[in-house]
Amino acid sequence: MQERPDNSKAVARLFRERFAAEPAVIASAPGRVNLIGEHTDYNGGEVLPIAIAARTWVAVRKAQAGAHSLAVSSNAEEVGDWSSDKRRSGKWWDYLHGVANGLSARGMEVPPVIVAVMSDVPSGAGLSSSAALEVATAVALSSLIGAPLSSEDAAAVAHSAETEFVGVACGIMDQFASALGRSGEALHLWCDSARFEHVPMAETVLIFDTAVPRSLRGSAFNERRRECERALELLRRDDPSLAHLAHATREQVAVSKLPEPLHSRATHVVEETRRVEAAVEVLRSTGTIPGALLYESHESLRSLYECSSAELDWFVDRVASVPGISGARLTGAGWGGCAVALGDESALRGAAASIVADYESRFRLTPRAWITRAERGVRVEQHWM
């Protein structure tokens, strides 16, 4: 298992090495895991993520007059280079470019900048590495130009960068979790209205990266979204006032005679939203989530939403027999990526090494595992101006 370092000094050192200058601002933002509420966000439902210990650090400084914006990353060899061109490049720095455009659209004109990025949020694992980059960039750039954003505004700018510039039709959960996370608390977010509350979250979380990369651009994510939109269209024939698929009742879906796979997709979304509500009620009084809800969620994602994988199913089945582990499920949309298990910290730590070894033997892949708790969201690490 890997522990998480503070990379503020490291990203400043990277900045100096690549640009022969000192950064003016360093901001960081975390990845996230969603405890329960998968594929409900873009359907107007509720979600329950936490910010995790893994973070992305962004160091920035204004570029010299007339220069292009440049960006380097410890995780990529290619140097980002963009100017006033509003088009995306398909490269990793589109996330930075999209955030800068989003700030400009709000009247916060961003000058050419030089940027260094360092991250220990794994890319392609479903832990919202892109949201962490976007949120940290929004806060770093807005602080640089002397117009700090609220956490909610940082999340909104980051979300518009992902959906409108990068072109991934995701919901608001990832960016809001990265921006609004609190230590020791989960974020209960209503994705239709962006209303949110923080609820106690006392349990330890084991994050298990299956080492099967997944991408929302390359997966069936957009297909699932279209299926949900079609299911909503058909349900509206009987109830034109239905604003979002997650607002439908169990009874509406049951009697709707939706064709497959639309019926299965709609059933998952409606039931998953109810599972979030049930989890929040228990969290308020105990700080823990009933493990049965997590297993129910995973089974629904496997059989109704069809977004699990053999590797994710293996992990969930494997930890179900471990004393002290209360529940497990895939997280981060599925089709590979990560799963989570909740429970007693000593039980999770004790089981992790054998789970990793068994997984390597079974799948010939090298997974990663981390222990985390609910952590703090975006923050300015240093500001020299």
FENLIN-V251041 format. One record per helix or strand. SS is the DSSP state (alpha for helix, beta for strand). FROM is the first residue (numbers start at 0). TO is the last residue. If there is no record, write none. Layout:
# FENLIN-V251041
ss	from	to
SS	FROM	TO
SS	FROM	TO
This chain:
# FENLIN-V251041
ss	from	to
alpha	7	18
beta	24	33
alpha	40	42
beta	45	61
beta	68	72
beta	75	81
alpha	93	104
beta	112	118
alpha	128	143
alpha	150	165
alpha	172	179
beta	181	181
beta	184	189
beta	194	199
beta	203	208
alpha	220	234
alpha	244	246
alpha	249	254
alpha	261	285
alpha	290	302
alpha	309	318
beta	324	330
beta	337	342
alpha	344	362
beta	367	371
beta	374	374
beta	378	382
